[in-house]
Amino acid sequence: MQKSWSLSRASNLRVAVPQQSLRRMGLCSPGGGQHASPVVFPEKRGSKVKTPSSKQPVNPTSMTNDDLLKSKNDEHGIDIIGGGGDEKSDLLGYVVLTGKLFPDKRKRSDENHGKDRRPSSGEATTHESFVDAKLTSKALVWGSNFLALDDAISVTYITGLRYFTVHAYPEKRASCGFSYFMKGQKRSRKDFRFVAPSKEEAVHWVGGFADLQCYVNCLPHPVSSKKQASSELLPVDPPPELIFRCKNPPRMLVILNPRSGRGRSSKVFYGIVEPIFKLAGFQLEVVKTTSAGHAKELASSVDFSTCPDGIICVGGDGIINEVLNGLLSRDNQKEGISIPIGIIPAGSDNSLVWTVLGVRDPISAALAIVKGGLTATDVFAVEWIQTGAIHFGMTVSYYGFVSDVLELSEKYQKQFGPLRYFVAGFLKFLCMPKYSFELEYLPAQKEDHEVVDMADLYTDIMKRSSKEGLPKASSLSSIDSIMTPSRMSVGDPDTSCGSAEPSEYVRGIDPKSKRLSSGRNHVNAEPEVIHPPNPLSTTPNWPRTRSKSRSEKGWSGLNTTSDRTWGNAAMNDREDISSTISDPGPIWDTEPKWDSEPNWDVENQIELPGHAADCLEAGINKELIPRYEEKWVAVKGQYLGILVCNHACRTVQSSHVVAPKAEHDDSCMDLLLVRGSGRWRLLRFFLRLQMGGHLELPYVDYIKVKSVKIKPGKHCRSGCGIDGELFPLNGQVVSSLLPEQCRLIGRTLGQHM
Ligand SMILES: Nc1ncnc2c1ncn2[C@@H]1O[C@H](COP(=O)(O)OP(=O)(O)OP(=O)(O)O)[C@@H](O)[C@H]1O
């Protein structure tokens, strides 16, 4: 009877356990999770460990919260108090184990000495001293107390004793108003020690935690270990792995950037994070980087058998980017991208882990890693068309003002640390140049899946990047060496030798050029021009007037205007008008600034791959060349900024996001265009960004795209920032997603079960 319960319990658990890294979820005993606990205990006394009732497993989705609470109260008299009872019952999941426990709140001096401290009379010897306790798939509930398993790291149990300790990092409760100031240090360690009515029941409780993938640190009984030392003939406790279905301790490589966060990353790791990993039984090999590029080198060459469970990056977004590029520069890139990446935020900017997993403090990040699970995340590649160099990223690539700030901020790294972006931003703001770009983008639409064969792209880009080697990731601290030609490294995008032709990768994205490259260069002229901002148009300076712009709003889905439904179109219109008063003016009300540059079209002709020649050959009026078969949209002009976001890009300083509709795994990138020039526009943009209203500005376009090609105007000097790394932008780059996603370790806290 009891055994069959064990079996059903195990199978229930298997259903309940989320799809965590299977490698990480390997079980100690040979049978893995397939067998029942070898330990069978008779039911005992009034405080027996109860088998789940016929109602169980409790399916919280099929019961109302009231039902759930009522049934719990009826069965065991468990009183969940503290407000938000409904909320807590939602958190309970299904019941794994019920029984009695005595919460031992006294400080233990004998904790690690293995003495089975007998509760003093009146403490726990009587049945009444124990409280009802319940272990569910999501929480441990005892009396009126509640511990979410998401907050629990591990359980320590000394074999043969009847108490055990649950180690946890619950959130500190901040009195209202103070929570803001507690950001980043909301959790602290708490050890909960429980005495079970008997040793057998203690084992059962600990086994329940093990079943729920909580690491069990099982220590030998000190007496038996002493005896064992003195005589091999004396019986010893059975090895813990025979009792508990513990998960194998994960083995990982830690790459720590000691320069991150103004040098605080070592403190963060050794002082805060490492103890958590130790408690959770992790086996870590820690390597501190010695220079920029070291992390990439490590990731490109590490033997995965030494860190089968992943690589943990301690630092900012820069170190993660290095690791990603290192993994993708390996011979076996598919294996490289499949290696899970854990992130401990310890740098000045940690947008990736903050946005994707919702954690921004090191303790929560470590908890997310301990809890496991994987979060698939898109990876984008930026390719320099002329050189063929490729750099990968997971957060954002940007051009214009922001990349200039990134460049200038390098100068102030030592003086100002994380504030350097603000200082550089202010200085750049005072002497702001004009940025002109030509860009083409492929809006994300259903049909795009048919047009773009991402698998081909992937094979191609992987083959090429493997053969040619990826460019060296350049840190902020080595911006000078990137920007100064004489000091450029071989792998840098700008110096790599390559064909001036767009690569196969680019052709793959652009079916037109793919066709041309394979000699099939006929044009299927369509009867209708659906794309007024045709870059090949002989009519200069579109869009010129407000009325034209308005009419453009009627196009279906292929232009920036219609894509503004992500913003607020009505608001845009109002903003358009108001902005003419205070602004230099919306782009369609005044001559666009780029119009004032003489001979823009002569100097900055858009050279669509093969397209112009094709048109001329065919003798077709360029104005009438339809482009919608490819669905690429081409625009050009002055842009304060171009941001191609892979996820929402939450900034550490504010709770607002740059790209509100972006998802890290939606196979799309979100293109943000801040049109025009001038300080006032820029200031308005940043102010509205702080309030989350930047998309409503009339000069901001927001488009979901599959791919973007960006080329700086002739007199435009702008870099290309990728996840905080800066590269020169001399010539066209194309940004697209890889079909393979990388895997971040952890899930948004609270979504583990
Ligand atoms: N030991 C090292 N010495 C100097 N630079 C390093 C070292 N290790 C890594 N780097 C470089 O430091 C850069 C920044 O790293 P990271 O993003 O981890 O920290 P950060 O504090 O967020 O810094 P930043 O804000 O400059 O990005 C990376 O681009 C990386 O190439």
The ligand as an SDF file (V2000), in Angstrom:
LIG
                    3D

 31 33  0  0  0  0  0  0  0  0999 V2000
   39.8420   40.9860  -17.6890 N   0  0  0  0  0  0  0  0  0  0  0  0
   39.3680   41.9110  -18.4780 C   0  0  0  0  0  0  0  0  0  0  0  0
   39.9670   43.0850  -18.6140 N   0  0  0  0  0  0  0  0  0  0  0  0
   39.4590   44.0500  -19.3960 C   0  0  0  0  0  0  0  0  0  0  0  0
   38.3300   43.9310  -20.1140 N   0  0  0  0  0  0  0  0  0  0  0  0
   37.6880   42.7760  -20.0250 C   0  0  0  0  0  0  0  0  0  0  0  0
   38.1630   41.7180  -19.2130 C   0  0  0  0  0  0  0  0  0  0  0  0
   37.3000   40.6880  -19.3210 N   0  0  0  0  0  0  0  0  0  0  0  0
   36.3350   41.0890  -20.1770 C   0  0  0  0  0  0  0  0  0  0  0  0
   36.5570   42.3290  -20.6120 N   0  0  0  0  0  0  0  0  0  0  0  0
   35.7420   43.1430  -21.4970 C   0  0  0  0  0  0  0  0  0  0  0  0
   34.9470   44.0170  -20.7060 O   0  0  0  0  0  0  0  0  0  0  0  0
   33.7980   44.3760  -21.4470 C   0  0  0  0  0  0  0  0  0  0  0  0
   32.6440   44.7280  -20.5520 C   0  0  0  0  0  0  0  0  0  0  0  0
   32.2910   43.6150  -19.8470 O   0  0  0  0  0  0  0  0  0  0  0  0
   30.8760   43.4420  -19.1460 P   0  0  0  0  0  0  0  0  0  0  0  0
   29.7970   43.7930  -20.0580 O   0  0  0  0  0  0  0  0  0  0  0  0
   30.9070   42.1000  -18.5520 O   0  0  0  0  0  0  0  0  0  0  0  0
   30.9430   44.4710  -17.9440 O   0  0  0  0  0  0  0  0  0  0  0  0
   30.1880   45.8260  -17.6970 P   0  0  0  0  0  0  0  0  0  0  0  0
   30.4910   46.2880  -16.3200 O   0  0  0  0  0  0  0  0  0  0  0  0
   28.7610   45.7200  -18.0290 O   0  0  0  0  0  0  0  0  0  0  0  0
   30.9010   46.7240  -18.6420 O   0  0  0  0  0  0  0  0  0  0  0  0
   30.3020   47.6050  -19.7590 P   0  0  0  0  0  0  0  0  0  0  0  0
   29.2980   48.4640  -19.1090 O   0  0  0  0  0  0  0  0  0  0  0  0
   31.5080   48.3160  -20.2100 O   0  0  0  0  0  0  0  0  0  0  0  0
   29.7290   46.6830  -20.7910 O   0  0  0  0  0  0  0  0  0  0  0  0
   33.5140   43.1920  -22.3490 C   0  0  0  0  0  0  0  0  0  0  0  0
   33.3030   43.6590  -23.6340 O   0  0  0  0  0  0  0  0  0  0  0  0
   34.7580   42.3410  -22.2920 C   0  0  0  0  0  0  0  0  0  0  0  0
   35.3000   42.1330  -23.5700 O   0  0  0  0  0  0  0  0  0  0  0  0
  1  2  1  0
  2  3  1  0
  2  7  2  0
  3  4  2  0
  4  5  1  0
  5  6  2  0
  6  7  1  0
  6 10  1  0
  7  8  1  0
  8  9  2  0
  9 10  1  0
 10 11  1  0
 11 12  1  0
 11 30  1  0
 12 13  1  0
 13 14  1  0
 13 28  1  0
 14 15  1  0
 15 16  1  0
 16 17  2  0
 16 18  1  0
 16 19  1  0
 19 20  1  0
 20 21  2  0
 20 22  1  0
 20 23  1  0
 23 24  1  0
 24 25  2  0
 24 26  1  0
 24 27  1  0
 28 29  1  0
 28 30  1  0
 30 31  1  0
M  END
$$$$
